């Protein structure tokens, strides 16, 4: 389960200056070299632009190791082209993520984009079952601190919200800056367990146990919009995106089934 531990802002309007031409070494046959931006052979002379002195110079062709020089120039060009491609890929990814973000409502909830279309996940109705029976949790309602073991549950053995991608990405707009994550639900006859709760008889200390999925999260806006996805593909089964506060036992749960 991941808590709000880091912030990765999405920056779109960034002006990135173009990369300068790659500098390389013009090698001499005696083993020395000049750092140059470009060069050309002109008859029996080699003209080059010296980086250190920012001017054009020339030397006799007989002094220059052209083979070694060209190999170094080709290597420098390949490095530059790789850096330029990485820069272009980063800008493309930022534009794509911004386009996705603009499709997500700012209302609290969990969302997904399927082929560019928005999918809204319904909020599940959870209940707590203990020795006194089963009670549906209501917003802001305190949970009775009954000593012993309880379970937090969702009705039904299977979620009606089917996800066919084993590596789904979700967007969650938080209602409050609370913890959130993805958990596995444990199917039982007629219900699914969200978490196990133990309350000590004397101290009233509470322990909550959830089957958490290791996830990556990325904050997209400063008002609580996050992207969340599992680190590894999810096997078929019952899951939920959950927003919660430790010790409150009143989470918001958006269930789904990988099928």
Secondary structure, DSSP 4 states (H G I P E B T S, - for coil): -B-S--------S---PPPPPPPEEEEBTTS-EEEEEEEEEETTEEEEEETTTTEEEEEEGGGB-HHHHHHHHHHHHHHHHHHHHHHHHHHHHHHHHHHHHHTS-SSSEEEEEETTEEEEEPPP-EEEEETTEEEE--TTPPPP--SEEEEEEEESSS-S-EE--TT-EEEEE-SSS-EEEEEE-EEETTEEEEEEEEE-TTT--EEEE-EEE-EEEEE-STTSEEEEEESSPPPSEEEEEEEE-TTT---EEEEEEE-
